[in-house]
């Protein structure tokens, strides 16, 4: 859709213009960014992206998907005035800050629902895809077929809890955020981050 593409390009350029006004050195510690030569790097799901007012690029020098650009740009532009750290795991709908009903539905369908659909009966494939994405298995008080932590951004981690389906029950997936995540991203961008996890897992699974 040419019109949609033009809108995305306008938003992308607006984000870059706003980033150009920020002294990235002054916020890099708060956001977990790092310098590499003249580049400022930010990790998103185990991949490094260079960020500046000139654009957002992956290691090959290509611009990532529009969704990834939005999440990275918002993470920088919404940088809080101080560091927050509350590692308690909470569901998307439990965030205190306002999240529209649409965001909750989108998160359920495009994150948890997508993982259930793509990996029901494929627990080993999900585990392997998770490891390739940098996921680390977690020991939980409750028993799950798979529990894995992912570092989406330096200050935002996600916890994937998955029980595979059987003859009686369908597969069930829950994705949780650390409580402080809402201080680093708005609800829409957090929902997009969950969807990015689901898409990345599917992409790694399809490589096999």
C-alpha positions in Angstrom: 0.0 0.0 0.0 1.8 3.1 -1.2 -0.2 5.4 1.0 0.6 3.4 4.1 4.3 3.2 3.1 4.3 7.0 2.8 2.8 7.4 6.3 5.4 4.9 7.8 8.2 6.9 6.1 6.9 10.2 7.5 6.7 8.7 11.0 10.2 7.2 10.7 11.7 10.5 9.6 9.9 12.3 12.4 11.3 9.8 15.0 14.8 10.3 13.5 14.5 14.1 13.7 13.5 13.8 17.4 16.4 11.4 18.1 18.8 13.9 16.5 17.9 16.4 19.2 18.9 14.1 22.0 22.4 13.8 23.4 22.6 10.0 23.3 25.7 10.0 25.5 23.7 11.6 28.3 21.1 8.8 28.3 23.1 5.7 27.3 23.7 4.5 30.8 20.0 4.8 31.7 19.0 2.9 28.6 21.8 0.4 28.4 23.2 1.6 25.1 26.9 1.4 24.3 29.4 3.1 22.0 31.3 1.2 19.3 33.5 3.6 17.5 31.3 6.4 16.3 28.2 4.3 16.5 25.7 4.1 19.4 24.4 0.6 19.6 21.2 -0.8 21.2 20.4 -4.5 21.5 16.9 -5.7 20.6 16.2 -9.4 21.0 19.8 -10.3 20.8 20.5 -8.2 17.7 22.5 -5.0 17.7 21.2 -1.8 16.0 23.0 1.4 15.4 20.9 4.5 16.3 21.4 8.2 15.5 19.5 11.1 14.0 20.5 9.6 10.6 18.5 6.5 11.1 18.2 3.1 12.7 20.2 0.3 11.1 21.0 -3.4 11.7 24.5 -4.9 11.5 24.3 -5.2 7.7 23.5 -1.5 7.4 19.8 -2.2 6.4 16.8 -0.5 8.0 14.8 -3.0 10.1 11.1 -3.4 9.9 8.9 -0.4 10.7 7.7 -2.0 13.9 11.3 -2.6 15.2 12.1 1.0 14.3 9.1 2.3 16.2 10.0 0.3 19.3 13.6 1.4 19.3 12.8 5.0 18.7 10.1 5.1 21.4 12.6 3.4 23.9 15.0 6.3 23.3 12.4 9.1 23.1 10.6 8.0 26.3 13.8 7.6 28.3 12.7 8.3 32.0 14.5 10.9 34.1 15.9 8.2 36.3 16.5 4.5 36.3 13.7 2.2 37.4 14.1 -1.4 38.6 11.2 -3.6 39.7 11.8 -7.1 38.4 8.4 -8.5 39.5 6.7 -10.3 36.6 3.3 -8.9 35.6 0.9 -9.4 32.8 0.4 -6.8 30.1 -3.1 -5.9 31.4 -1.7 -5.4 34.9 0.3 -2.3 34.1 -0.9 0.8 36.1 -0.5 3.1 33.2 -3.4 3.3 30.8 -3.6 0.6 28.2 -6.4 0.7 25.7 -8.6 -2.4 25.3 -7.4 -2.6 21.7 -3.8 -3.0 22.9 -4.8 -5.8 25.3 -6.6 -7.6 22.5 -3.7 -7.1 20.1 -1.2 -8.4 22.7 -3.3 -11.5 23.3 -3.8 -12.3 19.6 -0.4 -11.3 18.1 1.8 -12.5 21.0 0.3 -15.2 23.2 -2.2 -16.5 20.7 0.3 -16.5 17.9 2.8 -18.5 19.9 0.1 -21.0 20.9 -0.9 -21.4 17.2 2.6 -21.7 15.8 4.1 -24.0 18.4 1.3 -26.3 19.6 2.8 -29.8 19.5 6.2 -28.3 18.7 7.7 -27.8 22.1 11.2 -28.9 21.1 11.1 -26.4 18.1 10.0 -23.6 20.4 12.8 -24.4 22.9 15.4 -24.3 20.1 14.0 -21.2 18.5 14.0 -19.5 22.0 17.7 -20.4 22.6 18.6 -19.0 19.1 16.9 -15.8 20.1 18.9 -15.5 23.3 16.3 -16.9 25.6 17.4 -18.5 28.9 15.4 -21.2 30.6 14.0 -20.3 34.0 13.2 -22.3 37.1 9.7 -21.5 38.2 7.7 -22.3 41.3 4.8 -23.5 39.1 5.5 -26.2 36.5 5.5 -25.3 32.9 6.6 -27.3 29.8 8.8 -24.3 28.9 9.7 -21.1 30.8 12.2 -18.8 29.2 13.4 -15.3 29.7 14.2 -12.9 26.8 16.0 -9.6 27.0 14.0 -7.5 24.5 15.8 -4.3 25.3 18.5 -3.6 27.8 16.0 -2.5 30.5 13.0 -4.7 29.3 12.8 -8.4 29.7 9.9 -10.8 28.9 9.1 -14.1 30.4 7.5 -16.8 28.2 5.5 -19.5 30.0 4.2 -22.3 27.7 2.3 -25.5 28.3 1.8 -27.6 25.3 -1.5 -28.9 24.2 -2.8 -32.5 24.6 -6.0 -34.4 23.8 -7.9 -32.6 26.6 -6.4 -29.1 26.6 -5.1 -26.7 24.0 -1.6 -25.2 24.2 -1.5 -22.2 26.6 1.0 -19.3 26.4 1.5 -16.5 28.8 4.0 -13.7 28.3 4.9 -11.4 31.2 6.9 -8.2 31.6 9.0 -6.9 34.4 6.9 -4.3 36.3 9.3 -1.4 35.5 8.8 -1.9 31.8 6.0 0.6 31.7 8.4 3.4 32.6 10.5 2.7 29.5 7.8 2.1 26.8 4.2 3.1 26.3 1.5 0.4 26.2 1.3 0.2 22.4 5.0 -0.2 22.1 5.1 -2.9 24.8 2.4 -4.7 22.9 4.4 -4.4 19.7 7.5 -5.8 21.6 5.5 -8.9 22.6 4.4 -9.3 18.9 8.0 -9.0 17.9 8.9 -11.8 20.2 6.3 -14.1 18.6 7.4 -13.2 15.1 11.1 -13.7 15.9 10.4 -17.1 17.4 8.4 -18.1 14.2 11.2 -16.8 12.0 13.8 -18.9 13.8 11.6 -21.9 13.7 11.1 -21.6 10.0 14.9 -21.7 9.4 15.0 -25.4 10.3 
